[in-house]
Amino acid sequence: GVGRLLVQIYLEFPRVQTALGVELSPLRANLAKEALADFSSTGQLRSLRRRALLGTLLAEDGSEVTRLAQQELTQQNENDEIPVTMIEGDMFQADIGNITHMYLASLAWCDGMMVSMATKITRE
Protein backbone atom coordinates (compact mmCIF):
# COMPACT_ATOMS: atom_id res chain seq x y z
CA GLY A 1 0.00 0.00 0.00
CA VAL A 2 1.00 3.61 0.39
CA GLY A 3 1.96 3.25 4.05
CA ARG A 4 -1.06 4.62 5.92
CA LEU A 5 -1.55 1.52 8.07
CA LEU A 6 2.19 1.29 8.72
CA VAL A 7 2.34 4.84 10.07
CA GLN A 8 -0.92 4.48 12.01
CA ILE A 9 0.31 1.38 13.83
CA TYR A 10 3.58 3.11 14.76
CA LEU A 11 1.73 6.19 16.01
CA GLU A 12 -0.89 4.43 18.09
CA PHE A 13 0.97 1.56 19.69
CA PRO A 14 4.02 2.33 21.87
CA ARG A 15 4.97 -1.35 21.89
CA VAL A 16 5.85 -0.96 18.18
CA GLN A 17 9.44 0.27 18.28
CA THR A 18 10.14 0.00 14.56
CA ALA A 19 7.87 -0.42 11.55
CA LEU A 20 8.73 -1.79 8.12
CA GLY A 21 6.43 -1.78 5.12
CA VAL A 22 7.08 -3.90 2.03
CA GLU A 23 5.25 -2.97 -1.17
CA LEU A 24 5.57 -4.96 -4.39
CA SER A 25 4.38 -2.17 -6.71
CA PRO A 26 7.19 0.32 -7.53
CA LEU A 27 4.68 3.16 -7.96
CA ARG A 28 2.92 2.53 -4.64
CA ALA A 29 6.25 2.02 -2.84
CA ASN A 30 7.54 5.36 -4.16
CA LEU A 31 4.31 7.13 -3.19
CA ALA A 32 4.61 5.68 0.32
CA LYS A 33 8.27 6.69 0.63
CA GLU A 34 7.46 10.24 -0.49
CA ALA A 35 4.50 10.55 1.87
CA LEU A 36 6.55 9.20 4.78
CA ALA A 37 9.41 11.61 4.00
CA ASP A 38 7.00 14.57 3.84
CA PHE A 39 5.26 13.58 7.06
CA SER A 40 8.58 13.08 8.85
CA SER A 41 10.21 16.28 7.56
CA THR A 42 7.44 18.47 8.98
CA GLY A 43 7.88 16.99 12.44
CA GLN A 44 4.30 15.72 12.47
CA LEU A 45 5.25 12.07 12.79
CA ARG A 46 7.47 12.71 15.82
CA SER A 47 4.89 15.02 17.38
CA LEU A 48 2.01 12.55 16.99
CA ARG A 49 4.15 9.67 18.32
CA ARG A 50 5.04 11.79 21.36
CA ARG A 51 1.34 12.51 21.99
CA ALA A 52 0.55 8.79 21.80
CA LEU A 53 3.34 8.02 24.27
CA LEU A 54 2.15 10.73 26.66
CA GLY A 55 -1.40 9.36 26.42
CA THR A 56 -0.08 5.95 27.39
CA LEU A 57 1.64 7.43 30.42
CA LEU A 58 -1.57 9.10 31.56
CA ALA A 59 -3.01 5.62 32.04
CA GLU A 60 -0.23 4.96 34.59
CA ASP A 61 -1.13 1.32 34.92
CA GLY A 62 2.42 0.10 35.53
CA SER A 63 2.32 -2.16 32.50
CA GLU A 64 5.21 -3.04 30.20
CA VAL A 65 3.72 -0.72 27.57
CA THR A 66 3.77 2.17 30.06
CA ARG A 67 7.41 1.41 30.84
CA LEU A 68 8.28 1.36 27.12
CA ALA A 69 6.51 4.69 26.58
CA GLN A 70 8.41 6.30 29.48
CA GLN A 71 11.70 4.92 28.21
CA GLU A 72 11.13 6.19 24.67
CA LEU A 73 10.08 9.65 25.86
CA THR A 74 13.16 10.08 28.03
CA GLN A 75 15.50 8.83 25.28
CA GLN A 76 13.83 10.65 22.39
CA ASN A 77 16.09 13.08 20.58
CA GLU A 78 14.84 15.44 17.89
CA ASN A 79 17.71 14.34 15.64
CA ASP A 80 16.95 10.63 15.95
CA GLU A 81 15.86 8.88 12.80
CA ILE A 82 12.18 7.92 12.74
CA PRO A 83 12.04 4.10 12.87
CA VAL A 84 9.44 3.74 10.13
CA THR A 85 10.64 2.45 6.75
CA MET A 86 8.89 1.64 3.50
CA ILE A 87 10.67 -0.44 0.89
CA GLU A 88 9.84 -1.80 -2.54
CA GLY A 89 10.11 -5.56 -2.56
CA ASP A 90 8.56 -8.97 -2.52
CA MET A 91 7.27 -10.08 0.88
CA PHE A 92 8.21 -13.65 0.00
CA GLN A 93 11.85 -12.52 -0.36
CA ALA A 94 11.95 -10.02 2.52
CA ASP A 95 13.88 -10.78 5.71
CA ILE A 96 11.21 -11.16 8.38
CA GLY A 97 13.38 -12.87 10.98
CA ASN A 98 13.15 -10.01 13.52
CA ILE A 99 9.52 -9.07 12.99
CA THR A 100 7.25 -9.33 16.02
CA HIS A 101 3.96 -8.22 14.40
CA MET A 102 2.86 -8.59 10.81
CA TYR A 103 -0.05 -7.43 8.71
CA LEU A 104 -0.55 -8.82 5.22
CA ALA A 105 -3.09 -7.45 2.77
CA SER A 106 -3.86 -10.98 1.65
CA LEU A 107 -7.53 -10.80 0.72
CA ALA A 108 -6.83 -11.63 -2.93
CA TRP A 109 -4.18 -14.29 -2.24
CA CYS A 110 -4.78 -17.82 -3.43
CA ASP A 111 -4.47 -20.75 -1.01
CA GLY A 112 -0.98 -21.58 -2.32
CA MET A 113 0.29 -18.08 -1.52
CA MET A 114 -1.18 -18.28 1.99
CA VAL A 115 0.50 -21.64 2.61
CA SER A 116 3.81 -20.32 1.26
CA MET A 117 3.67 -17.26 3.53
CA ALA A 118 2.69 -19.36 6.57
CA THR A 119 5.67 -21.62 5.87
CA LYS A 120 7.99 -18.60 5.55
CA ILE A 121 6.74 -17.08 8.80
CA THR A 122 7.17 -20.39 10.64
CA ARG A 123 10.72 -20.89 9.32
CA GLU A 124 11.99 -17.38 9.95
MDTraj code that builds the backbone (N, CA, C; nanometers):
import mdtraj as md
import numpy as np

residues = "GLY VAL GLY ARG LEU LEU VAL GLN ILE TYR LEU GLU PHE PRO ARG VAL GLN THR ALA LEU GLY VAL GLU LEU SER PRO LEU ARG ALA ASN LEU ALA LYS GLU ALA LEU ALA ASP PHE SER SER THR GLY GLN LEU ARG SER LEU ARG ARG ARG ALA LEU LEU GLY THR LEU LEU ALA GLU ASP GLY SER GLU VAL THR ARG LEU ALA GLN GLN GLU LEU THR GLN GLN ASN GLU ASN ASP GLU ILE PRO VAL THR MET ILE GLU GLY ASP MET PHE GLN ALA ASP ILE GLY ASN ILE THR HIS MET TYR LEU ALA SER LEU ALA TRP CYS ASP GLY MET MET VAL SER MET ALA THR LYS ILE THR ARG GLU".split()
xyz = np.array([
    [0.0809, -0.1181, 0.0000],
    [0.0000, 0.0000, 0.0000],
    [0.0855, 0.1248, 0.0000],
    [0.0269, 0.2343, 0.0360],
    [0.1000, 0.3608, 0.0395],
    [0.1407, 0.3999, 0.1816],
    [0.1365, 0.3051, 0.2734],
    [0.1957, 0.3246, 0.4053],
    [0.1070, 0.3794, 0.5149],
    [-0.0202, 0.4024, 0.4880],
    [-0.1059, 0.4615, 0.5919],
    [-0.1166, 0.3720, 0.7154],
    [-0.1418, 0.2442, 0.6941],
    [-0.1549, 0.1524, 0.8074],
    [-0.0226, 0.1408, 0.8835],
    [0.0863, 0.1370, 0.8113],
    [0.2188, 0.1289, 0.8723],
    [0.2416, 0.2449, 0.9688],
    [0.2149, 0.3653, 0.9240],
    [0.2341, 0.4839, 1.0074],
    [0.1349, 0.4848, 1.1230],
    [0.0103, 0.4485, 1.0963],
    [-0.0925, 0.4479, 1.2011],
    [-0.0557, 0.3533, 1.3149],
    [-0.0089, 0.2356, 1.2811],
    [0.0306, 0.1380, 1.3835],
    [0.1456, 0.1942, 1.4682],
    [0.2449, 0.2530, 1.4023],
    [0.3584, 0.3108, 1.4757],
    [0.3115, 0.4228, 1.5691],
    [0.2198, 0.5058, 1.5210],
    [0.1732, 0.6188, 1.6013],
    [0.0903, 0.5757, 1.7217],
    [0.0077, 0.4762, 1.7043],
    [-0.0888, 0.4430, 1.8085],
    [-0.0426, 0.3407, 1.9115],
    [0.0596, 0.2637, 1.8801],
    [0.0974, 0.1556, 1.9689],
    [0.2431, 0.1680, 2.0141],
    [0.2662, 0.2158, 2.1361],
    [0.4022, 0.2334, 2.1872],
    [0.4859, 0.1060, 2.1863],
    [0.4221, -0.0091, 2.1914],
    [0.4974, -0.1346, 2.1891],
    [0.5706, -0.1518, 2.0551],
    [0.5201, -0.0893, 1.9497],
    [0.5845, -0.0959, 1.8179],
    [0.7032, 0.0011, 1.8195],
    [0.8220, -0.0537, 1.8224],
    [0.9435, 0.0269, 1.8284],
    [0.9977, 0.0609, 1.6905],
    [0.9761, -0.0255, 1.5945],
    [1.0136, 0.0003, 1.4563],
    [0.9038, -0.0556, 1.3662],
    [0.8893, 0.0035, 1.2491],
    [0.7867, -0.0420, 1.1554],
    [0.8467, -0.0477, 1.0157],
    [0.8227, -0.1581, 0.9471],
    [0.8734, -0.1785, 0.8123],
    [0.7583, -0.2176, 0.7211],
    [0.7431, -0.1448, 0.6119],
    [0.6428, -0.1777, 0.5117],
    [0.7109, -0.2292, 0.3866],
    [0.6546, -0.3331, 0.3273],
    [0.7075, -0.3903, 0.2035],
    [0.5967, -0.3827, 0.0998],
    [0.6241, -0.3138, -0.0101],
    [0.5254, -0.2972, -0.1173],
    [0.5840, -0.3483, -0.2475],
    [0.5112, -0.4352, -0.3143],
    [0.5568, -0.4958, -0.4393],
    [0.5542, -0.3963, -0.5559],
    [0.4537, -0.3119, -0.5607],
    [0.4381, -0.2167, -0.6710],
    [0.5381, -0.1013, -0.6577],
    [0.6234, -0.0800, -0.7595],
    [0.7189, 0.0316, -0.7525],
    [0.6494, 0.1666, -0.7365],
    [0.5397, 0.1889, -0.8063],
    [0.4683, 0.3160, -0.7964],
    [0.4162, 0.3384, -0.6550],
    [0.3482, 0.2390, -0.5997],
    [0.2922, 0.2532, -0.4642],
    [0.4032, 0.2653, -0.3598],
    [0.5120, 0.1925, -0.3779],
    [0.6245, 0.2019, -0.2843],
    [0.6835, 0.3424, -0.2863],
    [0.7001, 0.3999, -0.4062],
    [0.7540, 0.5359, -0.4156],
    [0.6587, 0.6388, -0.3554],
    [0.5293, 0.6225, -0.3789],
    [0.4310, 0.7128, -0.3185],
    [0.4386, 0.7057, -0.1656],
    [0.4518, 0.5857, -0.1132],
    [0.4605, 0.5679, 0.0321],
    [0.5880, 0.6306, 0.0871],
    [0.6999, 0.6102, 0.0188],
    [0.8271, 0.6695, 0.0634],
    [0.8187, 0.8215, 0.0639],
    [0.7599, 0.8788, -0.0404],
    [0.7459, 1.0242, -0.0487],
    [0.6547, 1.0776, 0.0624],
    [0.5429, 1.0114, 0.0828],
    [0.4500, 1.0552, 0.1871],
    [0.5149, 1.0456, 0.3249],
    [0.5867, 0.9378, 0.3491],
    [0.6551, 0.9204, 0.4777],
    [0.7614, 1.0278, 0.4972],
    [0.8375, 1.0575, 0.3925],
    [0.9407, 1.1609, 0.4004],
    [0.8783, 1.2975, 0.4291],
    [0.7681, 1.3290, 0.3610],
    [0.7003, 1.4572, 0.3842],
    [0.6478, 1.4666, 0.5267],
    [0.5845, 1.3614, 0.5721],
    [0.5258, 1.3576, 0.7064],
    [0.6348, 1.3690, 0.8133],
    [0.7467, 1.3041, 0.7899],
    [0.8577, 1.3078, 0.8853],
    [0.9263, 1.4436, 0.8854],
    [0.9456, 1.5024, 0.7664],
    [1.0210, 1.6278, 0.7561],
    [0.9502, 1.7445, 0.8238],
    [0.8183, 1.7381, 0.8332],
    [0.7439, 1.8472, 0.8979],
    [0.7439, 1.8343, 1.0498],
    [0.7893, 1.7210, 1.0995],
    [0.7882, 1.6987, 1.2439],
    [0.6578, 1.6399, 1.2943],
    [0.5610, 1.6234, 1.2047],
    [0.4300, 1.5723, 1.2467],
    [0.4374, 1.4299, 1.2998],
    [0.5166, 1.3464, 1.2363],
    [0.5250, 1.2069, 1.2793],
    [0.5794, 1.1986, 1.4214],
    [0.6877, 1.2709, 1.4484],
    [0.7475, 1.2706, 1.5824],
    [0.6505, 1.3297, 1.6856],
    [0.5819, 1.4368, 1.6472],
    [0.4885, 1.5022, 1.7384],
    [0.3705, 1.4106, 1.7742],
    [0.3142, 1.3438, 1.6735],
    [0.2011, 1.2548, 1.6992],
    [0.2440, 1.1319, 1.7799],
    [0.3633, 1.0810, 1.7541],
    [0.4147, 0.9669, 1.8324],
    [0.4309, 1.0103, 1.9781],
    [0.4850, 1.1289, 1.9992],
    [0.5043, 1.1795, 2.1356],
    [0.3692, 1.1904, 2.2085],
    [0.2682, 1.2408, 2.1383],
    [0.1342, 1.2509, 2.1988],
    [0.0805, 1.1131, 2.2370],
    [0.1014, 1.0142, 2.1506],
    [0.0551, 0.8786, 2.1799],
    [0.1271, 0.8237, 2.3026],
    [0.2575, 0.8496, 2.3117],
    [0.3340, 0.8017, 2.4266],
    [0.2876, 0.8704, 2.5548],
    [0.2635, 1.0001, 2.5478],
    [0.2148, 1.0728, 2.6657],
    [0.0769, 1.0224, 2.7083],
    [-0.0080, 0.9923, 2.6109],
    [-0.1399, 0.9363, 2.6421],
    [-0.1285, 0.8038, 2.7137],
    [-0.0315, 0.7238, 2.6737],
    [-0.0084, 0.5953, 2.7393],
    [0.0343, 0.6169, 2.8836],
    [0.1179, 0.7155, 2.9059],
    [0.1645, 0.7428, 3.0416],
    [0.0525, 0.7919, 3.1323],
    [-0.0445, 0.8618, 3.0752],
    [-0.1574, 0.9099, 3.1558],
    [-0.2361, 0.7947, 3.2164],
    [-0.2330, 0.6795, 3.1506],
    [-0.3013, 0.5619, 3.2038],
    [-0.2341, 0.5138, 3.3314],
    [-0.1024, 0.5330, 3.3424],
    [-0.0227, 0.4955, 3.4593],
    [-0.0668, 0.3640, 3.5208],
    [-0.0703, 0.2614, 3.4402],
    [-0.1133, 0.1322, 3.4922],
    [0.0028, 0.0411, 3.5292],
    [0.1267, 0.0898, 3.5134],
    [0.2422, 0.0102, 3.5527],
    [0.2738, -0.1047, 3.4587],
    [0.2111, -0.1058, 3.3430],
    [0.2323, -0.2159, 3.2496],
    [0.3650, -0.2012, 3.1760],
    [0.3995, -0.3052, 3.1035],
    [0.5206, -0.3037, 3.0202],
    [0.5105, -0.1952, 2.9135],
    [0.3910, -0.1748, 2.8593],
    [0.3718, -0.0719, 2.7573],
    [0.3982, 0.0665, 2.8169],
    [0.3516, 0.0898, 2.9389],
    [0.3770, 0.2173, 3.0055],
    [0.5265, 0.2375, 3.0267],
    [0.5972, 0.1322, 3.0650],
    [0.7415, 0.1412, 3.0839],
    [0.8121, 0.1731, 2.9523],
    [0.7698, 0.1090, 2.8443],
    [0.8283, 0.1355, 2.7120],
    [0.8045, 0.2806, 2.6695],
    [0.6833, 0.3305, 2.6946],
    [0.6508, 0.4690, 2.6585],
    [0.7400, 0.5663, 2.7356],
    [0.7558, 0.5432, 2.8656],
    [0.8405, 0.6296, 2.9479],
    [0.9851, 0.6262, 2.8981],
    [1.0329, 0.5086, 2.8689],
    [1.1705, 0.4922, 2.8206],
    [1.1912, 0.5671, 2.6891],
    [1.0987, 0.5525, 2.5970],
    [1.1129, 0.6190, 2.4672],
    [1.1073, 0.7703, 2.4818],
    [1.0186, 0.8203, 2.5669],
    [1.0076, 0.9648, 2.5859],
    [1.1348, 1.0237, 2.6450],
    [1.1953, 0.9543, 2.7395],
    [1.3159, 1.0080, 2.8026],
    [1.4380, 0.9971, 2.7120],
    [1.4359, 0.9021, 2.6181],
    [1.5500, 0.8830, 2.5284],
    [1.5311, 0.9509, 2.3934],
    [1.4140, 1.0069, 2.3695],
    [1.3830, 1.0649, 2.2393],
    [1.4668, 1.1901, 2.2154],
    [1.5279, 1.1953, 2.0991],
    [1.6089, 1.3082, 2.0584],
    [1.5528, 1.3583, 1.9260],
    [1.5415, 1.4878, 1.9107],
    [1.4837, 1.5443, 1.7886],
    [1.5623, 1.5067, 1.6633],
    [1.6888, 1.4692, 1.6794],
    [1.7711, 1.4338, 1.5641],
    [1.7679, 1.2847, 1.5328],
    [1.7033, 1.2062, 1.6182],
    [1.6954, 1.0626, 1.5948],
    [1.6167, 1.0342, 1.4672],
    [1.6583, 0.9310, 1.3986],
    [1.5859, 0.8878, 1.2798],
    [1.4534, 0.8250, 1.3223],
    [1.3489, 0.8522, 1.2472],
    [1.2180, 0.7925, 1.2738],
    [1.2250, 0.6456, 1.2305],
    [1.1896, 0.5525, 1.3194],
    [1.2044, 0.4098, 1.2870],
    [1.0881, 0.3508, 1.2071],
    [1.0478, 0.4215, 1.1026],
    [0.9436, 0.3739, 1.0126],
    [1.0042, 0.3740, 0.8724],
    [1.0010, 0.2595, 0.8064],
    [1.0639, 0.2453, 0.6753],
    [0.9691, 0.1770, 0.5781],
    [0.9669, 0.2258, 0.4566],
    [0.8892, 0.1637, 0.3504],
    [0.9865, 0.1255, 0.2399],
    [0.9794, 0.0011, 0.1963],
    [1.0668, -0.0444, 0.0886],
    [0.9852, -0.1080, -0.0233],
    [1.0426, -0.1079, -0.1414],
    [0.9843, -0.1804, -0.2536],
    [1.0435, -0.3199, -0.2509],
    [0.9590, -0.4207, -0.2578],
    [1.0111, -0.5558, -0.2559],
    [0.9018, -0.6594, -0.2558],
    [0.9454, -0.7814, -0.2514],
    [0.8563, -0.8967, -0.2515],
    [0.8545, -0.9538, -0.1100],
    [0.7393, -0.9596, -0.0496],
    [0.7267, -1.0081, 0.0880],
    [0.7803, -1.1508, 0.1026],
    [0.7721, -1.2275, -0.0052],
    [0.8212, -1.3649, 0.0005],
    [0.9742, -1.3695, 0.0028],
    [1.0383, -1.2592, -0.0367],
    [1.1846, -1.2520, -0.0359],
    [1.2381, -1.1675, 0.0798],
    [1.1535, -1.0927, 0.1456],
    [1.1954, -1.0017, 0.2524],
    [1.2436, -1.0789, 0.3753],
    [1.3386, -1.0203, 0.4455],
    [1.3880, -1.0777, 0.5707],
    [1.2885, -1.0422, 0.6809],
    [1.2194, -1.1409, 0.7325],
    [1.1207, -1.1159, 0.8377],
    [1.1618, -1.1825, 0.9695],
    [1.2893, -1.2156, 0.9806],
    [1.3379, -1.2866, 1.0981],
    [1.3211, -1.2124, 1.2292],
    [1.3239, -1.0793, 1.2279],
    [1.3149, -1.0010, 1.3519],
    [1.1791, -0.9361, 1.3723],
    [1.0840, -0.9690, 1.2889],
    [0.9518, -0.9069, 1.2987],
    [0.8727, -0.9696, 1.4131],
    [0.8075, -0.8843, 1.4915],
    [0.7251, -0.9332, 1.6020],
    [0.5754, -0.9265, 1.5698],
    [0.5359, -0.8365, 1.4804],
    [0.3964, -0.8218, 1.4403],
    [0.3944, -0.8078, 1.2886],
    [0.2924, -0.8647, 1.2260],
    [0.2864, -0.8589, 1.0807],
    [0.1424, -0.8426, 1.0357],
    [0.1239, -0.7575, 0.9373],
    [-0.0053, -0.7428, 0.8709],
    [0.0181, -0.7692, 0.7231],
    [-0.0633, -0.8519, 0.6649],
    [-0.0546, -0.8821, 0.5220],
    [-0.1887, -0.8503, 0.4577],
    [-0.1868, -0.7708, 0.3529],
    [-0.3088, -0.7447, 0.2770],
    [-0.3262, -0.8633, 0.1833],
    [-0.3838, -0.9693, 0.2347],
    [-0.3862, -1.0977, 0.1647],
    [-0.5247, -1.1392, 0.1151],
    [-0.6153, -1.0470, 0.1094],
    [-0.7534, -1.0799, 0.0716],
    [-0.7615, -1.1479, -0.0651],
    [-0.6773, -1.1065, -0.1582],
    [-0.6830, -1.1629, -0.2933],
    [-0.5826, -1.2762, -0.3152],
    [-0.5177, -1.3220, -0.2096],
    [-0.4182, -1.4289, -0.2240],
    [-0.4881, -1.5636, -0.2436],
    [-0.4261, -1.6463, -0.3264],
    [-0.4783, -1.7822, -0.3432],
    [-0.4291, -1.8680, -0.2252],
    [-0.4846, -1.9872, -0.2117],
    [-0.4469, -2.0755, -0.1014],
    [-0.2975, -2.1072, -0.1026],
    [-0.2399, -2.1261, -0.2220],
    [-0.0983, -2.1575, -0.2320],
    [-0.0100, -2.0462, -0.1778],
    [-0.0477, -1.9217, -0.2044],
    [0.0295, -1.8081, -0.1518],
    [0.0195, -1.8030, 0.0011],
    [-0.0995, -1.8293, 0.0533],
    [-0.1183, -1.8279, 0.1988],
    [-0.0329, -1.9361, 0.2653],
    [-0.0310, -2.0537, 0.2062],
    [0.0496, -2.1637, 0.2606],
    [0.1980, -2.1283, 0.2531],
    [0.2404, -2.0716, 0.1405],
    [0.3813, -2.0319, 0.1256],
    [0.4210, -1.9282, 0.2298],
    [0.3346, -1.8297, 0.2543],
    [0.3673, -1.7262, 0.3532],
    [0.3663, -1.7853, 0.4935],
    [0.2729, -1.8714, 0.5240],
    [0.2691, -1.9361, 0.6568],
    [0.3971, -2.0168, 0.6796],
    [0.4421, -2.0849, 0.5768],
    [0.5670, -2.1620, 0.5874],
    [0.6847, -2.0692, 0.6102],
    [0.6912, -1.9577, 0.5376],
    [0.7992, -1.8603, 0.5547],
    [0.7994, -1.8026, 0.6966],
    [0.6843, -1.7653, 0.7452],
    [0.6743, -1.7083, 0.8800],
    [0.7203, -1.8100, 0.9842],
    [0.6799, -1.9341, 0.9691],
    [0.7174, -2.0390, 1.0639],
    [0.8670, -2.0628, 1.0626],
    [0.9274, -2.0633, 0.9454],
    [1.0720, -2.0891, 0.9321],
    [1.1574, -1.9752, 0.9869],
    [1.1162, -1.8522, 0.9565],
    [1.1986, -1.7377, 0.9947],
    [1.1643, -1.6903, 1.1336],
])
top = md.Topology()
chain = top.add_chain()
for i, resn in enumerate(residues, 1):
    res = top.add_residue(resn, chain, resSeq=i)
    for name in ("N", "CA", "C"):
        top.add_atom(name, md.element.get_by_symbol(name[0]), res)
traj = md.Trajectory(xyz[None], top)
